[in-house]
Amino acid sequence: MRALTRETFADIRALPRAVWVLTAGQFINRFGCFVYPFLTLHLLDRGLPGGQVALVLSSMAVGQMVSPFVSGYLSDAIGRRNTILISLIGGAISIVMIYYGQTAWQIAMLAALHGFLAQLFGPAANALLSDVVAEEKRVTAYAVFRLALNAGYAAGPAMAGLLYNRAPVLIFWGDAATSLVFAGLAFRWLPHGLRTITGRVTSPAVAWQSWLAVARDVGLNRAFMQLLLSKLLMSLAFIQVFYVLSVDATARGLTTVQYGMVMGFNGVVIMCVELPLVQWLKRFASRPVLVVGFVMVGIGSASFAWAESMTGFLLAMGLFTVGEMITLPMCAAYGAKLAPPEYRGRYFGFFGLMWGLAGLAGGTGVWFYGQLGPIWWCWIGCAGVLAGAVMALPVALRPDAPVLVEAATESAG
């Protein structure tokens, strides 16, 4: 245990400044991520029926689905920092505009715009972390990044619940303000990162050819294709916690503040446990660890079907959180390992696409929940278990490569 602790702190101290800038900004931004966990509830409170709420959420998911293609290209063409700035500033403006939309169609269009702009951040940030951190320390770097994310998120939803009870508009303006603070930090201290696309990067022909080259490479990278499919299935389960849980929890008697505490519990557990957990897990081969993580996400999601009290929701969230802690940092680090450096931004664009596709399908979860009730969680849990099954299949690195049998590091013994 002492050796693990020393190793953890040594790896943390060795992380470059860019990681800490992203970490600090992510903490501020995620503390102020007030709208997302309350958006479904807010739309229902405004009188929108379930079908129109699903329209808004699906529209946001359409924007999120398109965004990774643009973000991956921009990250490799104009630099990671510039792409991050576009995302943060544009996302701040568009989140406020959602509140002032008057009709369901207006809100849906604004939600699509916000989904597009906000989702530009992920591929650029992941690519920048991969640029500046050595491969053997990436799991730790992603865990530190998520530590800040969840430290902010631990307090954010509870604060959002208080603000929402006072005046719903406050969560929209508060969300925007924290994004702008992060943008200021990024502008001042983040490096541009790699820029690997040459020529006139604003040319549609250059963009098209760059994506064709990456698509061919991804098609040959069977291990990455397997990871993408597993990530998509896991994301289908994961995203329901943010789309449906607010409706389910309040329908079964929890107040908005209690729901915020359940969501905050997720962040507290991650903040306390994830970093030492992934530091230990990185001694093992990535793929078996991911199998366990994907299955745990599925089990945790299904467990919400039996939650009837605050305690029940906390227990289900605990199981879900274990899967999240195992899966997300390992998935990002394994994806970075499989991505060629010259295509890294666009490879992470494919990662973002999986979230977008899951969000597009997940937006209908509100409607399915209305039809099926809490048993919907069991169907969602199946997606996580299936993700683990896909990841457990043997795979070849390239068409002519031997079947991949990934070895653990020497320290695993």
N, C-alpha and C positions, 0 to 999 in steps of 0.2 A: 504493500500500500504506500509506504514512504517513497519507494522508487517510482511508482506511478505518479505520485504527487509532484516529486521533483521533475520528472519528465514533462508533466503537464505545464508547470510554471516555466520551465526552460523553453518549451515550444511557444508559449504565449509571449514571453519576453522577446523572442526572436522575430515576431511578426512585424512587418514594415508599417510605416505611418499610414499608408493608404487604408490598411485594414482598420486602424483605429478611427480614422475619419469616417469611414463607412459605418463603423460600429456606433460611434457617437450620434451620427445623423440618423441612423436607423432607430436608435433608442428614442430620440425626440419624435421622429415621425410616427413610430408605432404607438408611443404613448398617446399621440393625438389621432390615432386611427379610430375615430369615434363613429363614423357613419356606417361602415361596413357591417358590424354586428347588429346594428339597429335599423338597417335600411328596410328590410322586409316588414318589420313592425311599424315603422314610420309610414310606409305606403298603405298598409292596412288601416292605420289610424286616420289617414287622410280620406278613407272611404273607397279606395280602389279594391275591386273584387280580386279574388285569387288569380283569375285568368290574366288580369291586367298587371298584377304584381309579377307573375311569371313572364309576361312580355317585357317588363322593365329589366328583370334580372337576366333574361335571355339576350336582350339587346346589349347589356353590359358585357355579357360573355362573348357576343359577336365581336365587339371591339377588342376584347382581350385575345380573341382567337386570331385576329388579323395582326395585332400589334407585334407579336414576336418576330414575324418576318421582317417588319420594318426595323425593329430594334436590333435584331441580329445583324442586319445589313449596316445600319447606322453605326453600330458599335465597332465594326471592322472598317468602316469608311471614314467617319469623322471623329472617332475616338469614343472611349467609354464615358469619359466625363461629360462631354457635350450631350450625349444621349441621355445621361442621368439628369442633367439640368432641364432638358426639354420635358422629360417625364414629370419631374417634381413641380416645375412652374405651371405647366399645362394642367397637371392633375389638380393643383390647388385651385385654379380658376374654375375648372369644370365641375368640381365637387360642390362648390357654392351654387353654380348655375342649376344643378339638379334640384335644389330646394325650391328655387323660384319657378320651376316649370309648372305650368297651369293644367295641362291635360296629360293623360296617360301617354299619348304619342310624343308630346314634347319631352316629358320625363324620360321616355325610352330612348329618344335620340340623344339627349344629353348624357344618359347613362352609357350609351355606346361610345360617345366621345370620351367620357372619363375612363371607361374600361380600356380604350385604346391608349390613351396618354399614360395612365398609371402603370399599365403593363409594360411600357417601354423600359421601366427601371430594371426588372429582373434579369434579363439576358445581359444587359450592360454591366450590372453590378457583379454578377457571377463571373463574367469574362474578366473583369478587372481583378477580382480576387485571384483567379487562376493565373493571370499575368504576373502578379507581384509576389505570389507565394509558391515555394517549392512543392513538388508533388507530395512528398512525405509529410508535409505539414498542412496540407489543404483541409483534411478532415477537421483538424483543430481550428483552422481559420474560419471555416464555415460554421463550426459550433460556436465560436466566439461571436460571430456575426449574428447568429440566431439567438445567442444569449441576450444581446442587446435588444433584438427584436422582441423577445418574450419578456424581458424585464420591463420594457415599455408597455407591452400588451397586458402584463399582469395587473397594472394599475389603470390602464386606459379604459377598458370596458366598464369598470366600476364607476370611474369618473364620468364616462359617457352616460351611464344610467342616471346619475345625479343631474347632469346637464339636460338630458332629454326630459326628465320630469319637470325641470324648471321652464325650458323653452326648447323645442326641437331644433330651432334655427342655430342654437349655440353649437351643436355637434358639427354642423357643416362648416361654420366659420372657424371653429377650433381646429378641425381637421386640416383646413387650408393653411392656417397660420403655421402649424408645425411643419408642413411640407415646404413652406417658403424658408423657414429657418434652416432646414436640411440643405436646401438649394444654396443658401449662402455659404455653408460649410464646404459643400462640394466645389463651388466656384473658387473658393480661396485656396483649398489645400489638396484636392484630388489631382492625380496625374491623368493625362489623357489615356494612357494605356496603349496597347498595340493598335496600329492602323495598317491593315494588310491588303486593302483593296486599292489598286492604283488606277490611274486614268481619271476621267471626269466623273466623279462619284454621283453627281446629280443626274447623270444620263440613265434613262430607263433601260437602254441596251446593256450598259455596264452592270446595272443591278440585276437584270435578268440573267446574264451570263454568269455572274457570281453565284446566284442561287442554283443555277443548273449544275455548276461544278460541285457545290456542296451537296445537292440532292443525290448526285451520282456517288459521291463518297459515302454519304450516309447509307445509301442502298447497299453498298458493299460491306458496311460495318455492322455485321449481324449482331454483335454483342450490344451495340448502341441501339439497334432496332428493337431488340428484346427489352432493353431498359426503357425505351420509350413506351412500348405497349404496357409494361408493368406499371409505369408511372401514370399512364392514362387511367388504368383501372383503379389504382390507388386513389388518384385525384377525384374520381367519381364519388368514392366514399368520403374522402376528406372534405370536399367542398360542401357537402350537405350539412355539416356541423355549422357552417356559417350562413347557409341559406334557410334552413328549416328549423334549427334548434331553438331560435328565439320564439317562433310560433308554437312549437311543441311544448317548450318549458312553461311559457305563460298560460297556455291552454290547460296545463295540468297543475296550475296553482302557484307557480313561482312569480314573484314580482319582477319588474324590469331590473331592479337593483340586484335581486338574487340571481337573475340570469347573468347579469354583468359579473357577479362574483364567481359563477361557474366558469365563465369564459376566462376570467382573471386567474382562476385556479390552474388552468392549463399553463399560463405563462409562469406562475410561481414555481410549479414543478419543474418545468424546463429550465428555468433560471438556476435552480438549486442542483439539478441532477444531470442535465444533458452533457455538460462539458466533461466531467469525470467519466461518464458512461461512454461517450464516443472515444475518449482517449484510451479507454480499455478495449473497446470494440475494434479499433483500427489495427489491433494485433491479428485480427482474423481476416480471412478472405472476404471481399466485399459482397459477393453474390449470396452466400448463405446468410449473412447478416441481413441483407435486404429482404430475403425471403421471410425471415422472422418478423421484420419490421412491417412489411406489407400485410401479413396475416394479422398482426396485432392491431393495425388500423382497422381492418375489417371487423375483428372481434369487438373492439371498442365502439365502433359505430353501431353494430347490432345491439350492444348492451343498452343503448338509450331506449330501446323498445320496452324495457322493463323498469325504467326509472319512474318512480311515482312520488318522490319527495326530493328535497334538497340533497339529502345524503345519497340517494340513488343516482341523481345526476352527477354528483361529484365522483362517485365510484366509476360510473361509465366514462366520465371525462378522464379519470386517471388511467384507465385501460387504453383509451384512445391516445392519450399523451405518451404513453410508453412506446406505442407504435410510431408516433410522430418523431420522437427523439431518436429512435433508431434509424428511421427511414430518411428523413430530409437531408441531414448533413452528409450521410454516407452516399445518398443518391447523387448529390451535387458533386462530391469529390470523385466518385466513380465515373460520372459523366465527363468531368474535366479530364480524367485520365484517358478516356476513350477518344477525346476530341483532338484532332491535329491542331497545333497552335495557330496556323494561318486561317483556320475555319472556326475558331473557338466561339466568337460572338454569334455566328449563325448556327452553330451546333446548339448553343444555349437558347437560340431562337426556337429550335424544335422543342426544347424543354418547355419553354413558355407556351408553345402551341398546345401541348398536352393539357396544361391548366386551362387554356381557353376553350378547348373542346369539352373538357369536364364541366366548365362553367356553363357552356351552352346547353349541355344535356342536364346539368344540375339545376338550371333555372326552372325546369319543369317539376322539380322535386316538391315545390310548394303545392302544385296541383295534385301530384300523386299522394302527398301527405293528406290533403283534404279528402281524397277518395278512400285511402286505405287506413289512415290514422297511424298510430305508433308502430304498427307492424311494418311500415315502410322502411324503418331502420334495419330490419332483418334482410330485406332485399339489398339495401345499400351495403351492408356488411359483406354480402357475397362477393361484391366487386373487389374488396380488399383481399379476401381469401384467394380469389382467382388471380389477382396480381402476384401473390406469392407463388402460386402454382406455375405461372408463366415464367417467373424468374428462376424457378428451380430446374427448368428444362436445360439440357446441355446445348451449347451453341458454339459455332466456329467463328473465329475472329474475321476471317475472309473466306470466300468460297473455296479456296485451296488450302485453308489452314486446318490444323488438327482441332478436334473438339476441345473447347476451352475447359480446362480444369485449373481453376485459379488457386494458387497456393497461398497459405497464410504466411505472414512475415516470420522471420526467425524468432522474434521475441515472443511469439504465441506459445512456444514450448516452454 
